[in-house]
Amino acid sequence: MKIALITEGVSEYRSLPRLYQQFHESCTNQFVKTLKINVSPDAPMGVMARECTIALKIATALKADLAI
């Protein structure tokens, strides 16, 4: 399964790709990309959802089966 990870945090955006090999070793899924949305962590859910739709379109283009 191909998985895209979505985050609003800069630290997570930078560090998650470094963990992909460990993820793969424990679950055999392929992590295709970390996608960053441009919202603050305390933004209203509607704003986060709207930003996630953009990231989900990118994940779809990357042929991800799942976005987290």
Secondary structure, DSSP 4 states (H G I P E B T S, - for coil): -EEEEEES-HHHHHHHHHHHHHHHHHH--EEEEEEE----TTS-HHHHHHHHHHHHHHHHHTT-SEE-
